[in-house]
Amino acid sequence: MLYAILCYHNEDVVMSWSQEEDDAVLAKRRRVQKELVDTDRMGPAIRLMPTSAATTLRASGNEQLVLDGPFAETKEQLLGFYVVDCENLEEVVDFAKRMKEGESVTFEIRPVQIFEKGNLPEREPSAK
Protein backbone atom coordinates (compact mmCIF):
# COMPACT_ATOMS: atom_id res chain seq x y z
CA MET A 1 0.00 0.00 0.00
CA LEU A 2 1.29 3.46 -0.83
CA TYR A 3 1.22 6.07 1.90
CA ALA A 4 1.96 9.79 1.89
CA ILE A 5 3.61 11.16 5.02
CA LEU A 6 2.74 14.86 5.01
CA CYS A 7 5.24 17.02 6.87
CA TYR A 8 3.90 20.04 8.79
CA HIS A 9 5.97 22.56 10.73
CA ASN A 10 6.15 26.29 11.33
CA GLU A 11 7.53 27.55 8.04
CA ASP A 12 9.25 30.57 9.63
CA VAL A 13 11.15 28.29 12.01
CA VAL A 14 12.28 25.89 9.29
CA MET A 15 13.25 28.67 6.89
CA SER A 16 15.38 30.25 9.65
CA TRP A 17 17.50 27.11 10.08
CA SER A 18 21.11 27.43 9.04
CA GLN A 19 22.28 25.21 6.20
CA GLU A 20 24.01 23.02 8.82
CA GLU A 21 20.79 22.61 10.84
CA ASP A 22 18.79 21.77 7.72
CA ASP A 23 21.46 19.33 6.52
CA ALA A 24 21.46 17.59 9.93
CA VAL A 25 17.67 17.07 9.88
CA LEU A 26 17.76 15.72 6.32
CA ALA A 27 20.77 13.48 7.05
CA LYS A 28 18.96 11.91 10.01
CA ARG A 29 15.88 11.30 7.91
CA ARG A 30 17.97 9.76 5.11
CA ARG A 31 19.45 7.29 7.62
CA VAL A 32 15.92 6.22 8.57
CA GLN A 33 14.80 6.14 4.92
CA LYS A 34 17.68 3.86 3.91
CA GLU A 35 15.83 0.65 4.75
CA LEU A 36 12.98 1.60 2.42
CA VAL A 37 15.38 2.85 -0.25
CA ASP A 38 17.32 -0.43 -0.09
CA THR A 39 14.10 -2.44 -0.59
CA ASP A 40 12.74 -0.17 -3.39
CA ARG A 41 9.84 1.02 -1.24
CA MET A 42 10.85 4.70 -0.89
CA GLY A 43 9.11 6.99 -3.33
CA PRO A 44 9.81 10.66 -3.83
CA ALA A 45 10.42 13.02 -0.93
CA ILE A 46 9.03 16.40 -1.90
CA ARG A 47 9.98 19.74 -0.33
CA LEU A 48 7.52 22.49 -1.09
CA MET A 49 8.70 26.02 -1.73
CA PRO A 50 7.59 28.62 0.90
CA THR A 51 3.91 29.51 1.13
CA SER A 52 4.84 32.98 -0.17
CA ALA A 53 5.43 31.24 -3.54
CA ALA A 54 1.99 29.58 -3.51
CA THR A 55 -0.90 30.41 -5.81
CA THR A 56 -4.45 29.44 -4.92
CA LEU A 57 -7.26 28.86 -7.38
CA ARG A 58 -10.73 29.35 -5.87
CA ALA A 59 -14.20 29.50 -7.29
CA SER A 60 -16.39 32.51 -6.60
CA GLY A 61 -19.76 31.72 -8.14
CA ASN A 62 -19.04 31.08 -11.81
CA GLU A 63 -15.75 32.97 -11.69
CA GLN A 64 -12.34 31.36 -11.13
CA LEU A 65 -10.12 33.47 -8.87
CA VAL A 66 -6.33 33.16 -8.97
CA LEU A 67 -4.85 34.43 -5.70
CA ASP A 68 -1.30 34.86 -4.43
CA GLY A 69 -0.56 32.72 -1.39
CA PRO A 70 -2.09 29.66 0.22
CA PHE A 71 -4.60 31.56 2.39
CA ALA A 72 -4.57 28.91 5.09
CA GLU A 73 -5.10 30.12 8.65
CA THR A 74 -2.87 27.64 10.43
CA LYS A 75 0.07 27.69 12.82
CA GLU A 76 1.83 24.99 10.82
CA GLN A 77 2.26 24.78 7.07
CA LEU A 78 2.55 21.77 4.78
CA LEU A 79 6.26 21.84 3.94
CA GLY A 80 6.55 18.64 1.94
CA PHE A 81 5.80 14.95 1.88
CA TYR A 82 7.24 11.48 1.46
CA VAL A 83 5.71 8.67 -0.56
CA VAL A 84 6.44 5.21 0.83
CA ASP A 85 5.30 1.66 0.14
CA CYS A 86 4.53 -0.11 3.41
CA GLU A 87 2.63 -3.29 4.17
CA ASN A 88 0.19 -1.64 6.57
CA LEU A 89 -0.52 1.39 8.73
CA GLU A 90 1.49 0.01 11.64
CA GLU A 91 4.63 -0.19 9.51
CA VAL A 92 4.30 3.34 8.12
CA VAL A 93 3.55 4.75 11.60
CA ASP A 94 6.73 3.11 12.93
CA PHE A 95 8.72 4.54 10.02
CA ALA A 96 7.32 8.06 10.54
CA LYS A 97 8.01 7.90 14.29
CA ARG A 98 11.65 7.13 13.60
CA MET A 99 11.93 9.98 11.08
CA LYS A 100 10.26 12.38 13.54
CA GLU A 101 12.43 11.39 16.50
CA GLY A 102 13.84 14.50 18.21
CA GLU A 103 11.91 16.93 16.00
CA SER A 104 8.84 19.10 16.63
CA VAL A 105 7.50 18.36 13.15
CA THR A 106 3.97 16.99 12.68
CA PHE A 107 3.51 14.09 10.27
CA GLU A 108 0.09 13.24 8.85
CA ILE A 109 -0.18 9.82 7.21
CA ARG A 110 -2.62 9.11 4.41
CA PRO A 111 -3.02 6.11 2.11
CA VAL A 112 -2.67 7.20 -1.52
CA GLN A 113 -3.46 5.84 -4.94
CA ILE A 114 -1.67 6.74 -8.15
CA PHE A 115 -4.15 8.89 -10.06
CA GLU A 116 -1.89 9.34 -13.08
CA LYS A 117 1.67 8.12 -13.18
CA GLY A 118 2.93 11.00 -15.32
CA ASN A 119 6.20 11.07 -17.22
CA LEU A 120 8.41 13.75 -15.68
CA PRO A 121 12.13 13.26 -16.29
CA GLU A 122 14.51 12.85 -13.35
CA ARG A 123 15.81 16.21 -12.11
CA GLU A 124 18.48 17.29 -9.69
CA PRO A 125 17.06 18.51 -6.35
CA SER A 126 17.00 22.27 -6.00
CA ALA A 127 18.43 24.11 -3.02
CA LYS A 128 16.35 25.15 -0.01
C-alpha positions, -999 to +999 in steps of 0.1 A: +000+000+000+013+035-008+012+061+019+020+098+019+036+112+050+027+149+050+052+170+069+039+200+088+060+226+107+062+263+113+075+276+080+093+306+096+112+283+120+123+259+093+133+287+069+154+303+096+175+271+101+211+274+090+223+252+062+240+230+088+208+226+108+188+218+077+215+193+065+215+176+099+177+171+099+178+157+063+208+135+071+190+119+100+159+113+079+180+098+051+194+073+076+159+062+086+148+061+049+177+039+039+158+006+048+130+016+024+154+029-002+173-004-001+141-024-006+127-002-034+098+010-012+109+047-009+091+070-033+098+107-038+104+130-009+090+164-019+100+197-003+075+225-011+087+260-017+076+286+009+039+295+011+048+330-002+054+312-035+020+296-035-009+304-058-044+294-049-073+289-074-107+294-059-142+295-073-164+325-066-198+317-081-190+311-118-157+330-117-123+314-111-101+335-089-063+332-090-049+344-057-013+349-044-006+327-014-021+297+002-046+316+024-046+289+051-051+301+086-029+276+104+001+277+128+018+250+108+023+248+071+025+218+048+063+218+039+066+186+019+058+150+019+072+115+015+057+087-006+064+052+008+053+017+001+045-001+034+026-033+042+002-016+066-005+014+087+015+000+116+046-002+095+043+033+081+035+048+116+067+031+129+087+045+100+073+081+105+080+079+143+117+071+136+119+100+111+103+124+135+124+114+165+138+145+182+119+169+160+088+191+166+075+184+132+040+170+127+035+141+103+001+132+088-002+098+072-026+091+044-030+061+021-027+072-015-035+058-049-017+067-081-041+089-101-019+093-131+017+081-132+029+110-153+062+111-172+084+137-157+121+133-163+145+129-133+158+162-121+185+173-097+171+185-064+170+223-060+184+241-030+163+252+000 
